[in-house]
């Protein structure tokens, strides 16, 4: 018997969720035959068989979480050892930049009488979620009953799975690590031609701003205390899907024309919606764009995900009264938010980047 362990999926995660098995116990398989589909934080990935042979045992069922390095399949026959299969290779730079998963915070010390604790068990109330109102932070019977009523009104709890679970983990890690600061401005885009492609204009303006102020197109390795300025501009594009947020990467935007960028973006969005986006298309962004204004909102204090040091937000385009050519006029305005990691980006660098971004956007089409 030989066991095949869950390989490194190249996503920076410690576990993956089983979506479906493509084989059954007792089946004979060949090398590279799909064994199972696993859901990572951003995509569904097929894991191929490293060997030919007969499957003796499958570890886990649909919906189960499997840790990287844990047993996935047991073979009755096969090669002499694990080939070290890796689904999606990480570059050396990304391996160095990838942050370690945060250590969970210890549970708070609870002050609660045994009778109240028994009541919480009876009402299925997690005492860690109860707000204490008693003297010295003691949880009272009324606190537990109030929490039980609120939980009943809120409906049943559901565990976070797939993208949402990964989003919770990554956002918590980013919030704990990054010293984020946001600056805002507005771009007068009233001189744009009718039907201008807003997202592509934003992408090209970010590329222009990165060339004017390269310090925001960078990775920061906090553990090593090292900043890496990156010449090529690879923009992560936040895409809202039914299952959660996906951020595919639009590559080398500074060297591509508008039609090529639009074709590339359409392909990435289609793959993201179908959950078929390749893992390599989700890694290596040097800066991120969130065009949340397509849905609503003007300004935002966004989350910077390490090793990146900046994210640009674009709000809802609206008409505002501005002074234009010395006279008040109703003009179309695009709100801009720039959130940056103040550990490594100065206020002056961020301001210069935002000025360059605004200047590019305000050019007539």
N, C-alpha and C positions, 0 to 999 in steps of 0.2 A: 504494500500500500504506500502510495506517495501522495503528499498533499500539495496542492497549489494554493498559495496564499494570495490575498488581495494585493495587487501591485500598486505602486505609486501612480495615481491617476493624473499627476501633474497639475493639480488644482489647488495645492496648498491646504488640503483638508486632511483630517485624520480618519474620516469615515465616509461611507457612501450608502445609499439606500437601494435595496433590491427592487427593481421595477418588474422584471419578468425573467424567468429562466427560459432558455432556448433548448435545453436538453433535460433529460430525465435520468434518474438513477438506473443503471443497467445499459444505457446507450453507449455505443461505440462512436468516438469522435476522432477527427484528424487535426493535425496542427493548423492553427489559425481559424478553426471553426468557431463561430460565436457561441460562447457559453451562457452569458447572462448580460442583461442590460442594467446598468447602475446609474442612479441619478446623483450627480454631484451638485454643487451649488448653482451651476449655470446651464448644464446640459445633461442629456442622457447619453451615456457612453457604453458601447459594446466592448466587452472584455473577451478576447479570443483565447482559445486553448493553446497552451504552450507545448503540448504533447499530443501524440496519437495514443489511443487506448480506450479502455472501458471505464466508465464512471461508476464508482462504488457508492459515493455519498455526496449529497449537496448540503452545504451548510447554510441554513437560513431560508426563509420564505419571502414572498412578496411583502414589501413594507418594512422588512427587518433592516436594521443598521449594522453594517459590517465594518469593523475597524481595519485600517490599512495594516497589513502584516498578519491579519487573522486568517484562519483556514477558510477557503472558499469552496474548493472542490477536492475530493479524495479520489485518486485514480487506483484502480486495481492493477493496471498495467501502464507503462509509459517510460519516459526517459529516466535517467538515473538521478536527475536533480532538477530543481526549478531553474528555468532559463533566465529568471530575473526580468520577466516581461514588464515593460513600462508602456502604458497607454498615454502617449503624448509626452515627448521629452521636454524637460526644462533646460533653458540655457544656463550657463554658469553664472551669468550676471543676475538672473532672476533667482537662482538658488541662494545666492549671497544676500539678495535684497529681501527675500521672503521673511516676514516676521513670524516669530513663534506664537502659537496659540496662547491667549491669555489664561492665567491661572484663575479659576473661579473664586470669587470672594467668599470668605467663610460666612456661614449662616450667623445671623445676629443672635445674641444671647437672649433667650426668652424668659420672662418672669411671669409664670402662670401657675395657679394652684392645681393640684391633681384633679379636682372635680371639674374644673374648667377645661383641662386638657382632655378629660374623658368626654365632655360635651362636644369638643371640637372633633374627636374621632367619630362620635355618633352622627354628627351633622356633616361629616366629610369636609371639614374646613382645614386648610393648611394654615397653621398658626403663624408661619413666616409672612403670610399675606394680611394678617390682622393688624389693624392700627390700634395700639393700646391707649386706653383713656384713664386707667387706674393710677393710683399714686406710685411714683417712682417708675413709671413705665410698665406697670402690671397689666396684663391682659385680663379683662373681666368677662363674666358670663354674658353681659350685654354686648360687649365687643364681638364675641363669637357669634351670638345670635344675629347681630347686625350684619356681620360678614356673610353669614349663611343666607340671609335674605337677599343681599346684594348679588351673591353668586347665583342664586336661583333665578333672579330676574335677568341676569346677564346671559343665561343659557349655559350649555355644557362647554367645558374646556376642550380644546383640540390641540394636540401636539404639533409644533412646527415641523414641517417636513421639507426636504429638498431645498429649493431656492430660498424659501422664507427662513428656514433654520440657518442656512449658511449666511443669509443677509444679517440675521440677528447676531451671529457670532462675529462677523467681520465689522459690522457697525460698532459693536461694543468694543472690539479691539482698537478700532481706529479712534473712537472717542476717548478711550483711555490713554492713547499714546500721543496723538497729534495736538499741538497747541494751535488751534485754528482761529483765524481772524478773517473777517469779511469786510470788503469795501464795495460800495455800490455806485453806480452812475447810470446815465441814460444816453442812448444814441439816437439822434434825430435821423430817421431813415425815410423821411418824406420824399426825398429825391430818387428813391429806388424806382426802377421801372415796374410796371404792373406785372404781377405774377412772379416776382423775384423768389428764388429758392432760398428761404430763410435759413434753413439748417446748413446748407452748403456755404452761404455767405458767412455764417458764424464760424464754420470750420476753417475757411480760408482766412478770416480775420484773426482767429486764434494762432494760425500758422504765422501770420505777419507779426503778431504781438510776441510770439516766441522768438522770432528772429531779432526783434527790437530789444527784448529783455530775456535772454536765454536762461536766466536763473530759475524761471518757473517751469521750464521743460527739463525736469530733473528727477532723479531718484535720490532718496535719502535713506541710508542704512544707519538707524539710530544706535544699534548695538555696537557697530564699529566706529560710529561718529564720522561717517564719510558721506560726502555729497558727490553725485555723479551727474555732470551736465551732459545732456544727450543732444547730438546734432540732428538726428532724424526725429521728425515730429509724428508720433503715433497717438492719435486721439481716441480715447474711450468714449463711445456714444451711449449714453444711458437710454435704454429702450424699455418702455413700460409694457409688460405682458400680463396675461391673466394669472400666470403662476407667480409673478414677482418681477423684480427688476433684473435685467440682463444688461451687461456693458460690453458689447463686442468692440473690437479695436479696428479703426480705420487707419491703414498704414501709410506712412510716408506722404502725408497730406501736402507738404510743402512743395513736392515735385509733381503733383497731379493737377490736371485741369478740372473744371467744374463738372463736365459731363462724365468723366471717369470717376470722380468722387461720388456723384449721384448714383451711378450704376453700382459702385461698390457698397454704398450705404443701403441701397434697396436690397441687395443680396444678403447683407448681414441682417437686416431687419426680418426678411423672410425666413432665414435660417433660425433666428432667435424665436420668432413666433411659432415655428414648427418644432422647437426644441431639438433641432438637428445640427446646431452650430458646432463646428469642430473645436476641441479644447484649445488649440493653438490660436484661435481667433479671439480668445478671451484673455490672453496674457500679454504683458509687455507694454501696456499703455504708458505714455510719458506725461499725459495731462488728460483731463476728462471734461466733456461738455454735457450739461444737463439742460435740455431745452424744454423745461417744465411748463413754459408759457403756452405751449400747444394745448395744455389742459387747463391751466389757470394759474393765477398768482403773479405778483410783480417782482418781488425780491425774495431771496432765500439765504439762510445761513447753512450752507451745504457741508457734507462730510468729505474730508480728504482721506482717501484710502492709501496707506503706505504701500509701496515706497514712493508713490507720487507725492508732490508737494503742493499741487494746486488743482482746483476745479472751477470751471466757468459755468455760471447759471444764466439762462436767458428767460426773462419773464414774458408775460402776455403783452403783445403789441397793442397800443391804444393811442387815441388822439389826446394830445395835451396842448394847452396854449403856451407857446414859447415866443421869445423875442427873435424874429427872423428879419434880417436886413433892417434892423432898427424899428420894426413894427411888430405888434402882437399878432400871432397867426396860429391857427390850429394845425399842428404837425403830428405825423405818426412817430411814435417814440417806442424804442425797444429798451426795456429795463435790463440792466446787467448787474450780476453779482459775481464777485471774485473772492473765493475762499481759499486761503493759503496757510501753509504750515509755518507759523512764526518762529519755530525753532531754527529754520534754515533760510527762510525768505524774509527780507527786511520790508518794512513798510514802504520805503522808497522804491524798491524793486517792484512791489505789487502795484503801486500807483503808476509807475512808468508803463508797466504791462497793460493796465486798464486804459491808460491814455492812448496807447498804440492800438488797442483793440477797438476803442470807440472811434478813433480817427479812421481806421480802415472801414468800419461799418458805415460811417457817414459819407463815404465817397459815393458819388452818383454811379449808377449801374453802367 
